[in-house]
């Protein structure tokens, strides 16, 4: 069976289908396009699960693509090579799962330009999978930049929702591209310096991660490279003050796109820090880790207060994402096995929670044409099934035991408290745990003001969740419970 498992097929199959969908040869029939795209996402998820079943930590998947028998840019040691280790495998399956949920959620959220929409969704999926599996720095950067194209169009499009502020969506997309592109320039500078000084130090002209790990580069140069890379990845994570693109992008994007942005796109920043700073340049990472812990604490504190002040449901969830990514950063900064496991685990837990929360916000907006918690009230009386899912997913998001976020939050704090790098990590751990209580404040505020209170007459005609929406929320809830009760499914795989 293993001979049928291919990383290039995993990455480029969505790209090929994307090109097919956007071509004039493919039908414009809305139903056929939607079902075909959903079938492709379903097949891809099953294929990624099959790769997970046959995955062996001691023998990771590796594939290299040659061009007429040569490497991609042979004179510079740049190879089109891909590798899936335990972390990549987890994030690959997560990516496929979130995109499948987004395709199901698209049924009632996308009303026009179906060919272009699903084509961009598949292209974005291909780019993100390329990021998670690249074993060469320049191939990583290639997919990092490729991701900008579909992300821009997905954020900017109104997709038939005439009440969506299209100009605001376009401005948010431009802001996202400018922030990411500026960060990418710092990242490219860091990659070029790393490539050059690795050659100077080792005499090896190679851009493969395996040839650069712990390269004897002078400490000042390593710190400079690390800072350049952290700026690039910090935009996508995001790290304050590089975060301001995210709330606008989430607010103005349609629900399935918000699910992908929060569930997967933010994880590319965390993965970049892991692959470049944490793994490849471990010496410099240990130097900057205490400062990253402080930035992580600021992420948790600042965005929690900002989230509490918001009245738009999607902005509340957007700021909560920034706060949660602070936990991911803190786990990495701990630089020990517990913290690292917690960081990867929280990527999965946060992806599931945000998919559920954005789905709930999207359903409320579709039914009520409103996302302001000051004018929403009493929805639970007319949408009891939605309220049931909302109550449980909100409880999961604030770290109630039995759900996945509880495990990752506790492990993050334990990992930081056991860090040997600096007392700053222990300080961050001590203060981050009580500050996590702040998340319960803004999330319970969202739940209380939206679903409780006196029911408005306007809501009397709204319908409860449909089968498609039930499937998405049910899948999210199942994942949260599964990993909450059996966390070793992820932690054991990491080691």
C-alpha positions in Angstrom: 0.0 0.0 0.0 2.8 2.4 0.8 3.9 2.6 -2.8 0.6 4.4 -3.6 1.3 7.1 -0.9 3.0 10.1 -2.5 3.8 13.6 -1.0 3.7 15.2 -4.5 0.3 13.7 -5.1 -0.9 15.0 -1.7 0.3 18.5 -2.5 -0.3 18.9 -6.2 -3.6 17.0 -6.7 -5.6 20.0 -5.3 -3.6 22.3 -7.5 -4.4 20.2 -10.6 -8.1 20.2 -9.7 -8.0 24.0 -9.1 -6.7 24.5 -12.6 -9.4 22.2 -14.0 -12.2 24.0 -12.2 -11.2 27.4 -13.3 -10.7 26.3 -17.0 -13.5 27.0 -19.5 -13.7 23.2 -20.1 -15.4 22.6 -16.7 -19.1 23.2 -16.4 -20.5 26.3 -14.7 -23.4 24.4 -13.1 -23.4 25.4 -9.5 -24.5 22.1 -8.1 -22.0 20.0 -10.1 -19.1 22.4 -9.2 -20.0 22.3 -5.5 -20.4 18.5 -5.3 -17.3 17.9 -7.4 -15.2 20.1 -5.1 -16.7 18.6 -2.0 -15.8 15.1 -3.4 -12.2 16.2 -4.0 -11.9 17.5 -0.5 -13.4 14.3 0.9 -11.0 12.2 -1.2 -8.0 14.2 -0.1 -8.9 13.9 3.6 -9.2 10.1 3.2 -5.9 10.0 1.4 -4.2 12.0 4.2 -5.7 9.7 6.8 -4.4 6.7 4.8 -0.9 8.3 4.9 -1.3 8.8 8.7 -2.3 5.1 9.2 0.9 3.9 7.4 3.1 6.7 8.9 6.2 5.5 10.7 8.1 8.1 12.9 11.3 6.2 12.4 10.9 6.3 8.7 9.3 9.6 7.6 7.9 10.1 4.1 10.4 11.7 1.7 10.0 12.6 -2.0 12.2 14.6 -4.3 11.2 15.9 -7.7 13.9 16.2 -10.3 13.7 18.2 -13.5 15.3 16.3 -16.4 17.4 14.4 -13.9 18.7 17.6 -12.2 17.8 19.4 -8.9 15.6 22.4 -9.1 18.5 25.0 -9.0 21.5 22.6 -8.8 24.2 25.3 -8.9 22.8 26.8 -5.6 22.0 23.5 -3.9 18.2 24.1 -4.0 16.2 20.9 -4.3 12.5 20.3 -4.8 12.3 18.0 -1.9 9.5 17.2 0.6 9.5 15.4 3.9 6.7 14.5 6.3 7.7 14.0 9.9 5.3 13.6 12.9 4.5 17.3 13.2 4.0 17.7 9.4 1.8 14.6 9.4 -0.5 16.0 12.1 -0.8 19.4 10.4 -1.3 17.8 7.0 -4.3 15.8 8.2 -5.6 18.8 10.1 -5.3 21.0 7.0 -7.3 18.4 4.9 -9.9 18.1 7.6 -10.5 21.9 8.0 -10.7 22.4 4.3 -13.3 19.7 4.1 -15.3 21.4 6.8 -15.0 24.7 5.0 -16.2 23.1 1.7 -19.3 21.7 3.5 -19.9 25.1 5.2 -19.7 26.8 1.8 -23.1 25.5 0.7 -25.1 28.4 2.2 -22.3 31.0 2.3 -21.3 31.0 -1.3 -23.9 32.2 -3.8 -21.9 33.1 -6.9 -18.6 32.5 -8.8 -18.5 29.0 -7.5 -15.9 27.9 -10.0 -13.5 30.6 -9.0 -14.2 30.2 -5.3 -13.5 26.5 -5.1 -10.5 26.9 -7.4 -9.0 29.4 -5.0 -9.8 27.2 -2.0 -8.0 24.3 -3.6 -5.1 26.4 -4.6 -4.7 27.7 -1.0 -4.9 24.2 0.3 -2.1 23.1 -2.1 0.1 26.0 -1.0 -0.4 25.4 2.7 0.4 21.7 2.3 3.5 22.7 0.4 4.6 24.8 3.4 4.0 21.9 5.9 6.0 19.4 3.9 8.8 21.4 2.3 12.3 20.1 3.2 14.1 22.9 1.4 14.1 26.6 2.6 13.5 28.1 -0.9 10.7 25.6 -1.7 9.1 26.6 1.6 9.4 30.3 0.6 7.9 29.5 -2.8 4.7 28.0 -1.3 4.7 30.7 1.4 4.4 33.4 -1.4 2.0 31.2 -3.5 -0.4 31.2 -0.6 -0.9 35.0 -1.0 -2.7 34.7 -4.3 -5.7 32.6 -3.3 -5.9 34.1 0.2 -6.2 37.6 -1.3 -9.1 36.6 -3.6 -10.9 34.6 -0.9 -10.8 37.4 1.6 -11.7 40.1 -0.9 -14.7 38.3 -2.4 -18.3 38.9 -1.2 -19.3 35.7 -3.0 -22.9 36.8 -3.5 -23.6 38.1 0.0 -24.9 41.5 -1.1 -25.1 42.7 2.5 -21.4 42.1 2.9 -19.3 45.3 2.8 -17.3 44.4 -0.3 -15.0 47.5 -0.1 -14.1 46.7 3.4 -13.4 43.1 2.4 -11.1 44.3 -0.4 -9.3 46.7 2.0 -8.8 43.8 4.5 -7.4 41.6 1.7 -4.9 44.4 0.7 -3.9 44.9 4.3 -3.3 41.1 4.7 -1.1 41.0 1.5 0.9 44.1 2.5 1.6 42.8 6.0 2.5 39.3 4.8 4.6 40.6 1.9 6.5 42.9 4.2 7.2 40.1 6.6 8.2 37.9 3.7 10.9 40.3 2.8 12.5 39.9 6.2 12.0 36.1 6.0 13.7 36.0 2.5 16.6 38.0 3.9 17.0 35.6 6.8 16.8 32.6 4.4 19.5 34.1 2.1 21.8 34.9 5.1 21.3 31.4 6.5 22.0 29.8 3.1 25.1 31.9 2.6 26.6 31.6 6.1 25.9 27.8 6.1 28.1 27.6 3.0 30.8 29.7 4.6 30.7 27.7 7.8 30.3 24.1 6.5 31.4 24.4 2.9 28.1 22.8 1.9 26.0 24.6 -0.7 22.6 23.4 0.2 19.2 24.8 1.2 17.9 21.6 2.7 16.9 21.8 6.4 18.8 18.6 7.1 22.1 20.2 6.0 21.6 23.4 8.0 20.6 22.0 11.4 22.9 23.4 14.1 25.3 24.9 11.5 28.3 26.6 13.2 27.3 30.1 12.2 28.6 32.9 14.4 26.2 33.8 17.2 25.6 37.5 16.2 24.8 36.4 12.7 22.4 33.7 14.0 20.6 36.2 16.2 20.2 38.6 13.2 18.9 35.7 11.0 16.5 34.6 13.8 15.0 38.0 14.2 14.4 38.3 10.4 12.7 35.0 10.4 10.6 35.7 13.5 9.3 39.0 11.9 8.2 37.0 8.8 6.5 34.3 10.8 5.2 36.7 13.5 3.0 38.4 10.9 1.2 35.2 10.2 1.1 33.8 13.7 0.4 36.7 14.6 2.6 38.3 17.3 1.6 41.7 18.6 2.1 44.4 17.2 2.1 42.5 13.8 -1.5 41.4 14.3 -3.7 44.2 13.0 -4.5 42.6 9.7 -6.2 39.6 11.3 -9.4 41.1 12.9 -10.3 42.9 9.8 -9.7 39.9 7.5 -11.8 37.7 9.7 -14.6 40.2 10.1 -15.0 40.8 6.4 -14.3 37.3 5.0 -17.2 34.9 4.5 -17.5 32.1 7.1 -15.7 29.2 5.3 -12.7 31.5 4.6 -12.6 32.6 8.3 -12.5 29.0 9.3 -9.5 28.3 7.0 -7.7 31.5 8.1 -8.0 30.8 11.8 -7.9 27.1 11.7 -4.9 26.6 9.3 -3.3 29.8 8.0 -2.2 31.0 11.4 -0.5 27.7 12.0 1.8 28.3 9.1 3.5 31.0 11.2 3.9 28.7 14.2 5.2 25.9 11.9 7.7 28.3 10.4 9.1 29.2 13.8 9.3 25.5 14.7 11.0 24.4 11.4 13.5 27.3 11.1 14.1 28.8 14.5 13.3 25.9 16.9 14.7 23.0 15.0 17.2 24.4 12.5 18.7 27.2 14.6 18.3 25.9 18.1 21.2 27.8 19.6 19.8 31.2 18.6 16.3 30.1 19.5 17.3 29.4 23.1 18.7 33.0 23.2 15.5 34.7 22.0 13.1 32.3 23.7 12.7 34.4 26.9 11.7 37.4 24.8 9.3 35.3 22.8 7.7 34.2 26.2 7.2 37.9 27.0 5.6 38.5 23.6 3.4 35.4 24.1 2.2 36.8 27.5 1.4 40.1 25.8 -0.6 38.2 23.2 -2.6 36.5 25.9 -3.2 39.6 28.0 -3.7 42.4 25.5 -6.0 40.5 23.1 -8.1 39.1 25.9 -9.0 42.7 27.0 -9.5 43.8 23.5 -11.8 40.8 22.8 -13.9 41.6 25.8 -14.5 45.1 24.4 -15.7 43.9 21.0 -19.4 43.7 20.1 -19.0 41.9 16.7 -19.1 38.2 17.2 -16.5 37.5 14.5 -14.1 40.1 16.0 -14.4 38.5 19.4 -13.4 35.1 17.9 -10.6 36.8 15.9 -9.0 38.3 18.9 -9.4 35.1 20.8 -7.4 33.4 18.1 -4.5 35.8 18.7 -4.7 35.1 22.4 -4.6 31.4 21.8 -1.7 31.6 19.4 0.2 33.2 22.3 -0.2 29.9 24.1 1.3 28.1 21.0 4.3 30.6 21.1 4.7 30.1 24.8 4.9 26.3 24.4 7.6 26.6 21.8 9.5 29.1 23.9 9.7 26.6 26.8 12.1 24.6 24.6 11.4 21.2 26.2 9.4 18.2 25.2 6.3 19.0 27.3 6.1 22.6 25.9 6.6 21.4 22.3 4.0 18.7 22.6 1.6 21.3 24.1 2.3 23.7 21.3 1.4 21.2 18.6 -1.6 19.9 20.5 -2.9 23.4 20.9 -2.6 24.0 17.2 -5.1 21.2 16.7 -7.4 22.1 19.6 -7.5 25.8 18.5 -8.2 24.9 14.9 -11.2 22.8 16.0 -12.5 25.5 18.4 -12.2 28.4 15.9 -13.8 26.4 13.1 -16.8 25.8 15.4 -17.0 29.4 16.7 -16.7 30.9 13.2 -19.4 28.5 12.0 -21.7 29.6 14.8 -21.0 33.2 14.0 -21.7 32.6 10.3 -25.0 30.8 11.1 -26.2 33.6 13.3 -25.3 36.2 10.6 -27.1 34.2 7.8 -30.2 33.9 9.9 -30.3 37.3 11.7 -28.3 39.5 9.3 -26.6 40.8 12.4 -23.4 40.0 14.5 -23.7 42.7 17.1 -24.1 41.2 20.6 -25.8 44.3 21.8 -28.7 43.8 19.5 -28.8 40.0 19.5 -30.8 38.3 22.2 -33.0 35.3 22.8 -31.7 33.3 19.8 -31.7 30.1 21.9 -35.5 30.1 22.0 -35.8 29.7 18.2 -32.5 27.8 17.5 -32.1 25.3 20.3 -29.8 23.0 18.3 -27.4 25.9 17.5 -27.5 27.0 21.1 -26.6 23.5 22.3 -23.5 23.4 20.0 -22.6 27.0 20.9 -22.7 26.3 24.6 -20.5 23.2 24.4 -18.0 24.7 22.0 -17.7 27.9 24.1 -17.1 25.8 27.2 -14.5 23.9 25.3 -12.8 27.1 24.2 -12.3 28.4 27.7 -10.6 25.2 28.8 -13.3 23.1 30.5 -12.0 19.6 31.3 -12.9 16.7 28.9 -12.2 18.9 25.9 -8.9 19.2 23.9 -8.0 22.9 24.9 -7.9 21.9 28.6 -5.1 19.5 27.9 -3.0 21.8 25.8 -3.4 24.8 28.2 -2.3 22.8 31.2 0.6 21.2 29.3 1.7 24.6 28.1 1.9 26.0 31.6 3.7 22.9 32.9 6.2 23.0 30.0 7.0 26.7 30.6 7.3 26.2 34.4 9.8 23.3 33.8 11.9 25.3 31.2 15.6 25.5 32.0 16.2 28.5 29.8 15.2 31.4 32.0 13.2 32.5 35.0 11.2 34.5 32.5 9.5 31.3 31.2 8.4 30.4 34.8 7.1 34.0 35.3 5.2 33.8 32.0 3.7 30.4 33.0 2.6 31.6 36.5 0.9 34.6 35.0 -0.6 33.0 31.9 -2.7 30.5 33.9 -4.9 33.0 35.8 -5.0 35.2 32.7 -6.6 32.4 30.8 -9.6 33.1 33.0 -10.1 36.2 30.9 -11.0 34.0 27.9 -14.0 32.8 29.9 -15.1 36.4 30.4 -15.4 37.4 26.7 -16.6 34.0 25.5 -19.4 33.7 28.1 -20.3 37.3 27.3 -20.7 36.4 23.7 -22.8 33.3 24.6 -25.0 35.1 27.1 -25.8 38.3 25.1 -26.4 36.4 21.8 -28.5 33.5 23.0 -30.1 34.5 26.3 -32.4 37.3 27.1 -35.8 38.3 25.8 -36.5 36.8 22.4 -37.0 39.4 19.6 -40.1 39.0 17.4 -37.7 39.3 14.4 -36.3 35.9 15.2 -39.7 34.1 15.1 -39.2 33.1 11.4 -35.6 32.0 11.5 -34.8 28.3 11.1 -32.5 26.2 13.2 -29.4 24.7 11.8 -29.5 22.6 8.6 -28.0 19.2 8.0 -24.8 20.6 6.5 -24.3 22.9 9.4 -25.1 20.1 11.9 -22.4 18.0 10.2 -19.7 20.7 10.5 -20.5 21.5 14.1 -20.8 17.8 15.0 -17.5 17.0 13.5 -15.8 19.8 15.4 -17.4 18.7 18.7 -16.4 15.1 18.1 -12.8 16.1 17.5 -12.7 18.3 20.7 -14.1 15.4 22.8 -11.9 12.7 21.1 -8.6 14.6 21.7 -9.8 15.8 25.1 -10.4 12.2 26.3 -7.5 10.6 24.3 -4.8 13.3 24.0 -2.1 10.6 23.4 -3.4 10.2 19.9 -1.4 13.4 19.2 1.1 13.6 22.0 2.2 10.0 21.6 2.8 10.6 17.9 5.0 13.6 18.6 7.0 11.5 21.1 
